[in-house]
């Protein structure tokens, strides 16, 4: 179990952004949803795009299997990883009202999504008990999480950022019913560096140092959390 103490850090934390109520853990009632709209399943191989920035926005996407990264691309072609999305999370909500997708979404592993046509899914939500609350809760949690990461990245040094990233991944693994102590990082070191706004080499050095401190053990992308309290305390320490 990953504790949620905020010693040394008074702001909200990414792994605390998602509510712990039962509505978050309950899957969407797809049978009820399909009575109101056409839900299309899409499979994506690792590295395949779910959608690209600038494509017409027509749907929200619920991750059923696997994981994805979302990326912002600057005018000169530079890519910035903006989020990592896992099972049960919505992708594309940030594009509502824009007419086109605001970012790229790329599969990190062999994955599957359910495409929920928009605005049909919001109309259906008014007719299916609890669905509207689930969608609004997911969107609000995403906003809180993004805001928390912005605060952390502006106040923490590089190594605490990496510690915070690992605690966040561990908490999300636990929320999906998996182990918070042993997991595989589906994203590359380069992706982690882009997300945390640090250098690729810094991520590798930070992981090695955390291993030297016996906070974690790491082999390639396999991570074991050995001292969650120490890791959390580092992640919550202001720079």
C-alpha positions in Angstrom: 0.0 0.0 0.0 1.3 3.4 -1.0 0.8 6.0 1.8 -0.3 9.5 1.0 1.4 11.6 3.6 2.4 15.1 2.4 5.4 15.7 4.7 7.3 18.8 3.5 4.9 19.5 0.6 1.7 21.5 1.1 0.3 21.2 -2.5 -1.9 18.4 -3.8 -0.1 15.4 -5.2 -0.8 13.6 -8.5 -1.5 10.2 -6.9 -4.1 11.9 -4.6 -5.9 13.6 -7.5 -8.2 10.6 -8.2 -11.1 10.0 -5.8 -11.2 6.8 -3.9 -14.9 6.3 -4.1 -16.5 3.2 -5.7 -17.6 5.1 -8.8 -14.0 5.3 -9.9 -13.4 1.6 -9.7 -16.6 0.6 -11.4 -16.3 0.0 -15.2 -18.7 1.7 -17.6 -21.9 -0.3 -18.3 -21.0 -1.0 -21.9 -24.2 -2.9 -22.6 -26.3 0.0 -21.5 -24.1 2.4 -23.4 -24.4 0.4 -26.6 -28.1 0.7 -26.5 -27.7 4.5 -27.0 -24.7 4.7 -29.3 -22.2 2.7 -31.4 -19.1 1.8 -29.3 -16.1 0.9 -31.6 -13.2 -1.1 -30.3 -9.8 -0.2 -31.6 -6.6 -2.3 -31.1 -3.2 -0.5 -31.3 0.2 -2.1 -31.5 3.1 -0.5 -29.5 4.1 2.8 -31.2 0.8 3.1 -33.2 -1.2 6.3 -33.0 -4.7 6.4 -31.5 -5.1 9.8 -33.1 -2.9 12.8 -34.0 -3.1 16.5 -33.2 -5.2 18.3 -35.8 -7.4 15.4 -36.7 -11.1 16.1 -36.4 -12.3 15.5 -32.8 -15.3 13.1 -32.9 -14.9 10.9 -29.9 -13.6 10.3 -26.4 -11.5 7.1 -26.0 -11.7 4.8 -22.9 -8.6 2.7 -22.4 -9.7 -1.0 -22.0 -6.3 -2.7 -22.2 -2.8 -1.3 -22.1 -1.4 2.2 -21.9 -0.7 5.3 -24.0 1.2 8.5 -23.9 -0.1 11.9 -25.1 2.3 14.3 -26.7 2.2 18.0 -27.6 4.2 18.9 -30.7 5.7 22.4 -31.2 5.7 24.2 -34.5 9.4 23.2 -35.1 8.6 19.5 -34.5 9.8 19.2 -30.9 7.7 16.6 -28.9 6.7 17.0 -25.2 5.1 14.1 -23.4 2.1 15.6 -21.5 0.6 12.5 -19.8 0.7 8.7 -19.5 -2.8 7.1 -19.7 -3.7 3.7 -18.3 -6.6 1.3 -18.2 -9.9 2.9 -17.3 -8.8 6.4 -18.1 -10.4 8.7 -20.8 -8.3 10.1 -23.6 -9.3 13.1 -25.7 -11.3 15.1 -23.1 -8.9 18.0 -23.4 -10.1 18.4 -27.0 -13.8 19.0 -26.2 -14.9 22.2 -27.8 -11.8 22.5 -30.1 -13.0 20.8 -33.2 -9.8 18.8 -33.5 -7.5 16.8 -31.2 -5.1 18.9 -29.3 -2.3 16.3 -29.0 -1.0 13.0 -30.3 -1.9 9.8 -28.5 0.4 6.8 -29.0 0.2 3.2 -27.6 3.1 2.3 -25.3 2.3 -1.4 -25.7 -0.3 -3.6 -27.4 -3.4 -1.9 -26.3 -7.2 -1.5 -26.9 -9.6 1.4 -26.6 -13.3 1.9 -26.8 -14.3 4.8 -29.0 -17.2 6.8 -27.5 -18.6 9.2 -30.2 -19.0 12.7 -29.0 -21.4 14.4 -28.3 -23.5 11.2 -28.4 -21.8 9.8 -25.3 -22.8 12.9 -23.3 -26.4 12.7 -24.5 -26.4 9.0 -23.5 -25.0 10.0 -20.1 -28.2 11.9 -19.3 -30.2 8.6 -19.7 -27.9 6.1 -18.0 -27.9 6.3 -14.2 -24.4 7.2 -12.8 -22.7 7.6 -16.2 -22.7 11.4 -16.2 -21.1 11.4 -12.7 -18.5 8.9 -13.8 -17.5 11.0 -16.8 -17.4 14.3 -14.9 -15.4 12.7 -12.1 -12.9 11.3 -14.5 -12.5 14.7 -16.3 -12.2 16.6 -13.0 -9.6 14.1 -11.7 -7.5 14.6 -14.8 -7.6 18.3 -14.4 -6.5 18.0 -10.7 -3.7 15.5 -11.7 -2.4 17.8 -14.4 -2.4 20.8 -12.1 -0.6 18.8 -9.4 2.2 17.8 -11.9 2.6 21.4 -13.0 3.2 22.4 -9.4 5.6 19.5 -8.7 7.6 20.2 -11.8 8.0 23.8 -10.9 9.1 23.2 -7.3 11.0 19.9 -7.2 14.6 19.1 -8.2 15.2 16.3 -10.7 15.6 13.4 -8.4 12.4 14.1 -6.3 10.6 14.4 -9.6 11.6 10.8 -10.5 10.6 9.6 -7.1 7.2 11.3 -7.5 6.8 9.7 -10.9 7.4 6.2 -9.4 5.0 6.8 -6.5 2.4 8.0 -9.0 2.8 4.9 -11.2 2.7 2.7 -8.1 -0.5 4.3 -6.9 -2.2 3.9 -10.3 -1.1 0.3 -10.5 -2.8 -0.3 -7.1 -5.9 1.5 -8.2 -6.2 -1.0 -11.1 -5.8 -3.9 -8.7 -2.1 -4.6 -9.5 0.9 -4.6 -7.2 2.2 -1.2 -6.1 5.5 -2.8 -5.2 6.4 -4.5 -8.5 5.7 -3.1 -11.9 7.0 -2.7 -15.4 7.5 0.8 -16.8 5.9 0.7 -20.2 7.3 4.1 -21.2 11.0 4.7 -22.2 13.5 6.7 -20.2 13.3 9.3 -22.9 9.5 9.6 -22.5 9.9 9.9 -18.7 12.5 12.6 -19.2 10.2 14.5 -21.6 7.3 14.3 -19.2 9.4 15.4 -16.1 11.2 18.1 -18.1 14.6 16.8 -17.3 17.4 15.2 -19.3 17.4 11.6 -20.4 20.7 10.9 -18.6 19.3 12.5 -15.4 16.4 9.9 -15.3 18.9 7.1 -15.5 21.2 8.6 -12.8 18.2 9.2 -10.5 17.0 5.7 -10.8 20.5 4.4 -10.1 20.8 6.6 -7.1 17.4 5.5 -5.7 18.6 1.9 -6.2 21.8 2.7 -4.3 19.7 4.1 -1.5 17.7 0.8 -1.4 14.5 2.7 -2.1 14.0 0.7 -5.3 15.5 -2.0 -7.3 15.5 -1.5 -11.1 16.4 -3.8 -14.0 15.7 -2.2 -17.4 12.0 -1.4 -17.1 11.2 -3.6 -14.2 10.9 -1.7 -10.9 10.5 -3.0 -7.3 9.6 -0.5 -4.6 11.7 -1.5 -1.5 11.0 1.5 0.7 7.8 3.3 -0.2 8.0 5.6 2.8 11.4 6.9 1.9 10.5 7.2 -1.7 7.4 9.1 -0.9 9.2 11.4 1.5 11.7 12.3 -1.2 8.9 13.0 -3.6 7.2 15.3 -1.2 10.3 17.3 -0.3 10.3 20.8 -1.7 13.4 21.7 -3.7 
